């Protein structure tokens, strides 16, 4: 049975492998690979990743990954990025 930590580790692995990870793709893949326990349907009717998964992901990627809210994606942190998580 997969755990929140397993899903968070998968998210980090995907960002490290590809350099970027789209939120909608990630939610869909989590549903397919790990099941319904880790996603939900948001108020716009889209798949979303549950907060406990995002919290675990943030804990293991805070220094290496940033969130680009305009593109709704995570990407690897660059030298010029602000020290905050959101860019």
C-alpha positions as CSV (number, residue, x, y, z in Angstrom):
1,X,0.0,0.0,0.0
2,X,1.6,3.3,-1.1
3,X,2.1,6.1,1.5
4,X,2.1,9.9,1.3
5,X,5.9,9.7,1.5
6,X,6.0,7.3,-1.5
7,X,4.0,9.8,-3.6
8,X,6.1,12.8,-2.5
9,X,9.3,10.8,-3.4
10,X,7.8,10.1,-6.8
11,X,7.0,13.8,-7.4
12,X,10.6,14.7,-6.5
13,X,11.9,12.0,-8.8
14,X,9.9,13.3,-11.7
15,X,11.1,16.8,-11.3
16,X,14.7,15.7,-11.0
17,X,14.3,13.5,-14.1
18,X,12.6,16.0,-16.4
19,X,13.6,19.3,-14.7
20,X,9.9,20.3,-14.6
21,X,6.6,18.7,-13.6
22,X,3.1,20.0,-14.6
23,X,0.6,19.9,-11.8
24,X,-2.3,18.5,-13.9
25,X,0.0,15.7,-15.3
26,X,1.2,14.9,-11.8
27,X,-2.3,14.6,-10.4
28,X,-3.4,12.3,-13.2
29,X,-0.3,10.1,-12.8
30,X,-0.7,9.9,-9.1
31,X,-4.3,8.7,-9.6
32,X,-3.1,6.1,-12.1
33,X,0.0,4.9,-10.2
34,X,-1.0,5.3,-6.5
35,X,-4.8,5.5,-6.4
36,X,-7.6,7.8,-5.3
37,X,-6.3,8.3,-1.8
38,X,-3.8,11.0,-2.8
39,X,-5.9,13.2,-5.1
40,X,-9.3,15.0,-5.0
41,X,-11.5,17.0,-7.3
42,X,-11.1,20.7,-6.7
43,X,-13.9,23.3,-6.9
44,X,-13.1,23.8,-10.6
45,X,-13.7,20.1,-11.3
46,X,-10.0,19.4,-11.8
47,X,-7.9,16.7,-10.3
48,X,-5.7,18.1,-7.5
49,X,-3.1,16.6,-5.2
50,X,-4.1,16.3,-1.5
51,X,-2.5,18.8,0.9
52,X,-0.7,16.1,2.9
53,X,1.1,14.9,-0.2
54,X,2.1,18.4,-1.1
55,X,3.4,19.0,2.5
56,X,5.5,15.9,2.3
57,X,6.8,16.9,-1.1
58,X,7.7,20.4,0.1
59,X,9.6,18.9,3.1
60,X,11.9,16.9,0.8
61,X,12.3,19.4,-2.0
62,X,12.3,22.8,-0.4
63,X,15.9,23.7,-1.3
64,X,15.9,22.1,-4.8
65,X,12.5,22.7,-6.3
66,X,10.4,25.8,-6.9
67,X,6.7,26.3,-7.8
68,X,5.8,28.4,-10.8
69,X,2.2,29.4,-10.1
70,X,1.7,31.0,-13.6
71,X,2.6,27.7,-15.3
72,X,1.2,25.5,-12.5
73,X,4.4,23.5,-12.4
74,X,7.3,22.6,-10.3
75,X,10.8,23.0,-11.6
76,X,14.4,22.6,-10.4
77,X,15.7,25.7,-8.5
78,X,18.1,27.9,-10.4
79,X,20.8,30.2,-9.0
80,X,18.8,33.3,-9.9
81,X,15.6,32.2,-8.1
82,X,14.3,34.0,-5.1
83,X,14.9,32.1,-1.8
84,X,11.1,31.5,-1.5
85,X,9.4,28.4,-2.8
86,X,7.0,30.3,-5.2
87,X,8.5,32.1,-8.2
